[in-house]
Amino acid sequence: MRNLLQSSNSSAIEDGGGGISGYSHRLYGWLLECHGFWHNSALIFSSAAFVLYLAFQAKKSYRKLSIGRSYIINSYYGIVWSVSLLNLAWCALQTWECTPGKESAWNILSLFTTSGMLFLEVSLIAFLLQGNYATGLDALARTFAISGFVVGVDVFLKAIYVFGFGIPIFIENEDQAHPVKWGLWVLHKLLLTAVYGLILFMYHSKWRERLPARPAFHKYVVIMFSINAAALFACGLTGNGAGFGFWLYDTTVICYHAFYLPLLYVTFLADFFQEEDLNLENVYYSEMKDAGFFDADWD
């Protein structure tokens, strides 16, 4: 009996050790495999930090949303929450990209995540182009109609490329066997860079009155133009076999998934939640004055 008990205890200890060892191995692989520690940790911790921030602010935000009764703000807040959770899953499951048998799951997750973030991008662009007329339920309907159409086309084309033709557009590697992949990304980034460049040009032309008179929006456009221009350059280099291009592209991917959602929140939603009386007219007037929109009145 004593021998049996000793044998059982030894087995339990071995199983426990094996369990700890197996857990350590999974944690090691989760953080270090596929793209490496710095890549994975930058994505995981930044996306998790933003979701935790939203969670800590949720009660306060809900109270202000219920009082403010803004269709646009309420809708964007809900979408930001949904896309943030998707992005957190995408960042936390980076090892799927390099795991045999997980390619389809990774492609589906990447398709939904990138589409959700693109929806936010396009909807904010549509909001910007509507200028001071972007208020109320009609503006929300127009914005979401435009965004839904653009994102729907994008999802349809990407699904055909990935599941129809087998082009690994969501697999980050320097494989030159798929030059079409990098050509598609060049086209995608070129369109976004051109749109942000057009808005940036409008901000410095006589048509700037058609855009929201807020420096925060201008800074947002400058940042998005810069990151898309860098990604466009990187895709072009990678498609031509330059190793530096792939490093630069990977850097833009990390920056986009780590910082885009906080940037959008700060640009579009933060003022609404920070104002105690929900009266933003004075804030917007001060920013318009600082931006020089009333200089002509004094001439």
C-alpha positions in Angstrom: 0.0 0.0 0.0 2.8 2.4 0.9 4.5 1.6 -2.4 1.3 2.3 -4.2 0.8 5.7 -2.4 4.4 6.6 -3.2 3.9 5.7 -6.8 0.7 7.7 -7.0 2.4 10.8 -5.4 5.3 10.4 -7.8 3.0 10.3 -10.7 1.1 13.3 -9.5 4.3 15.3 -9.1 5.4 14.3 -12.6 2.1 15.2 -14.1 2.1 18.5 -12.3 5.6 19.2 -13.4 4.6 18.2 -16.9 1.6 20.5 -16.7 3.8 23.4 -15.6 6.3 22.6 -18.2 3.6 22.4 -20.9 2.1 25.7 -19.7 5.5 27.4 -19.8 6.0 26.0 -23.3 2.7 27.4 -24.5 3.4 30.8 -23.0 6.8 30.7 -24.5 5.4 29.9 -27.9 2.6 32.5 -27.5 5.0 35.3 -26.9 8.1 34.3 -28.9 7.1 32.2 -31.9 6.1 33.3 -35.4 7.2 37.0 -35.2 9.2 37.2 -32.1 8.8 38.7 -28.6 8.9 42.4 -29.4 6.4 42.1 -32.3 3.9 40.0 -30.3 4.2 41.8 -27.0 3.9 45.3 -28.6 0.6 44.2 -30.3 -0.8 42.3 -27.3 0.0 44.8 -24.5 -1.1 47.9 -26.5 -4.4 46.4 -27.7 -5.1 45.0 -24.2 -4.3 48.3 -22.6 -6.8 50.1 -24.8 -9.6 47.5 -24.1 -8.9 47.9 -20.3 -9.1 51.6 -20.7 -12.5 51.3 -22.4 -13.6 48.9 -19.7 -12.6 51.2 -16.8 -14.4 54.1 -18.5 -17.5 52.1 -19.5 -19.8 53.2 -16.6 -18.9 56.8 -17.0 -19.2 56.7 -20.8 -22.6 54.9 -20.7 -23.9 57.6 -18.4 -22.8 60.4 -20.7 -24.0 58.5 -23.8 -27.5 58.1 -22.3 -27.6 61.8 -21.5 -26.1 63.1 -24.7 -28.4 61.1 -27.0 -26.1 61.5 -30.0 -26.7 58.9 -32.7 -23.3 59.4 -34.2 -21.3 59.2 -30.9 -23.4 56.3 -29.6 -22.9 54.3 -32.8 -19.2 55.0 -33.1 -18.6 54.1 -29.4 -20.3 50.7 -29.9 -18.3 50.0 -33.1 -15.1 51.0 -31.4 -15.8 48.5 -28.6 -16.5 45.7 -31.1 -13.5 46.4 -33.3 -11.2 46.8 -30.2 -12.2 43.3 -29.0 -11.6 41.9 -32.5 -8.3 43.6 -32.7 -7.3 42.3 -29.3 -8.1 38.7 -30.5 -6.1 39.3 -33.6 -3.1 40.6 -31.7 -3.3 37.8 -29.1 -3.5 35.0 -31.7 -0.5 35.9 -33.8 0.9 32.4 -33.5 -2.1 31.2 -35.6 -0.4 32.8 -38.6 2.5 30.3 -38.4 0.6 27.3 -37.0 -0.2 24.5 -39.5 -3.9 23.9 -39.8 -4.8 27.4 -38.5 -4.4 29.2 -41.8 -8.2 29.4 -42.5 -9.0 30.5 -38.9 -6.3 33.2 -39.2 -7.5 34.4 -42.6 -11.1 34.7 -41.3 -10.0 36.5 -38.1 -7.8 38.8 -40.1 -10.5 39.5 -42.6 -13.0 40.5 -40.0 -10.5 42.5 -38.0 -9.1 44.5 -40.9 -12.6 45.1 -42.3 -13.8 46.5 -39.0 -10.9 48.9 -38.7 -11.4 49.9 -42.4 -15.0 50.5 -41.7 -14.0 53.0 -38.9 -11.5 54.6 -41.3 -13.9 55.0 -44.2 -16.7 56.2 -42.0 -14.6 58.9 -40.4 -13.4 60.0 -43.8 -17.0 60.2 -45.0 -17.8 62.2 -41.8 -14.9 64.6 -42.6 -16.0 65.1 -46.1 -19.5 66.0 -45.0 -18.1 68.9 -43.0 -20.4 70.9 -40.8 -23.4 69.1 -42.2 -22.5 65.8 -40.5 -25.1 65.9 -37.7 -28.1 63.9 -36.9 -29.5 60.6 -38.0 -29.4 61.5 -41.7 -25.6 62.1 -41.6 -25.2 58.8 -39.7 -27.2 56.9 -42.4 -25.2 58.5 -45.2 -21.9 57.8 -43.5 -22.7 54.2 -42.8 -24.1 53.6 -46.2 -20.9 54.8 -47.8 -18.7 52.9 -45.4 -20.7 49.7 -45.7 -20.5 49.8 -49.5 -16.7 50.4 -49.6 -16.0 47.8 -46.9 -18.4 45.3 -48.5 -16.5 45.6 -51.8 -13.2 45.3 -50.0 -14.3 42.2 -48.1 -15.6 40.6 -51.2 -12.4 41.1 -53.1 -10.2 40.0 -50.3 -12.3 36.8 -49.8 -11.9 36.0 -53.5 -8.1 36.5 -53.3 -7.6 34.5 -50.2 -10.2 31.7 -50.5 -10.6 31.6 -54.2 -7.1 32.1 -55.6 -5.1 31.2 -52.5 -3.2 34.4 -52.3 -1.9 34.7 -48.7 -2.5 38.4 -48.3 -2.8 38.0 -44.5 0.4 36.0 -44.1 3.3 38.3 -43.4 6.5 36.9 -45.0 9.0 37.8 -47.7 7.9 35.0 -50.0 8.5 36.1 -53.5 6.3 33.3 -54.9 3.3 35.7 -54.4 4.3 39.0 -56.1 0.5 39.5 -56.7 0.0 39.7 -53.0 2.3 42.8 -52.7 0.8 44.3 -55.8 -2.6 44.1 -54.2 -1.4 45.7 -51.1 0.3 48.5 -53.1 -3.1 49.2 -54.8 -4.9 49.2 -51.4 -2.4 51.5 -49.7 -2.3 53.7 -52.8 -6.0 54.4 -52.7 -5.9 55.2 -48.9 -2.9 57.4 -49.3 -4.6 59.3 -52.2 -7.7 59.9 -50.2 -5.9 61.2 -47.2 -3.7 63.3 -49.4 -6.8 64.8 -51.0 -8.2 65.7 -47.6 -4.9 67.1 -46.6 -4.8 69.3 -49.7 -8.3 70.5 -49.0 -7.2 71.6 -45.5 -4.6 73.9 -47.1 -6.8 75.2 -49.9 -9.9 77.4 -50.2 -12.1 74.4 -49.7 -11.1 74.0 -46.0 -14.3 75.6 -44.9 -16.1 72.4 -46.1 -14.2 70.3 -43.6 -14.7 70.2 -39.8 -12.8 73.2 -38.3 -10.9 71.2 -35.7 -7.1 70.9 -35.5 -7.5 67.4 -34.1 -9.0 66.2 -37.3 -6.2 67.8 -39.3 -3.6 66.0 -37.1 -5.5 62.7 -37.6 -5.3 63.1 -41.4 -1.6 63.9 -41.3 -0.9 60.8 -39.2 -3.0 58.5 -41.4 -1.5 59.9 -44.6 2.0 59.4 -43.2 1.5 55.8 -42.1 -0.3 54.8 -45.4 2.4 56.5 -47.4 5.1 54.5 -45.5 3.1 51.3 -45.9 2.8 52.0 -49.7 6.5 52.5 -50.0 7.2 49.4 -47.9 4.9 47.2 -50.0 6.6 48.5 -53.2 10.0 47.7 -51.8 9.0 44.2 -50.5 7.4 43.3 -53.9 10.8 44.1 -55.5 12.7 41.9 -53.1 14.0 44.5 -50.6 14.4 43.1 -47.1 14.2 46.6 -45.6 10.7 47.0 -47.2 9.4 44.0 -45.3 10.8 45.3 -42.0 9.2 48.7 -42.7 5.8 47.1 -43.7 5.9 45.0 -40.4 6.5 48.2 -38.5 3.5 49.9 -40.1 1.3 46.9 -39.3 2.4 47.1 -35.6 1.7 50.8 -35.5 -1.7 50.5 -37.1 -3.0 47.7 -34.9 -1.5 49.1 -31.8 -2.3 52.8 -32.1 -5.1 53.4 -34.6 -8.0 52.7 -32.3 -6.6 55.0 -29.5 -5.9 57.6 -32.1 -9.5 57.5 -33.4 -10.9 57.6 -29.9 -8.8 60.6 -29.0 -9.7 62.4 -32.2 -13.4 61.7 -32.4 -14.7 60.5 -29.0 -12.5 61.8 -26.2 -13.9 65.4 -26.1 -17.4 64.1 -25.8 -16.6 62.0 -22.7 -14.3 64.6 -21.1 -16.7 67.5 -21.1 -18.7 67.4 -17.9 -21.6 69.5 -19.3 -21.6 67.9 -22.8 -21.4 71.4 -24.3 -18.6 71.4 -26.8 -19.4 74.6 -28.7 -16.9 76.7 -26.7 -14.2 74.1 -27.2 -14.8 73.9 -31.0 -14.9 77.7 -31.2 -11.5 78.0 -29.5 -10.0 75.4 -31.7 -11.4 77.1 -34.8 -10.0 80.4 -33.6 -6.6 78.9 -33.0 -6.6 77.3 -36.4 -7.2 80.7 -38.0 -10.7 80.1 -39.4 -11.8 83.6 -38.3 -8.8 85.5 -39.5 -10.7 86.7 -42.6 -13.3 88.3 -40.4 -10.8 90.8 -39.1 -9.4 91.7 -42.5 
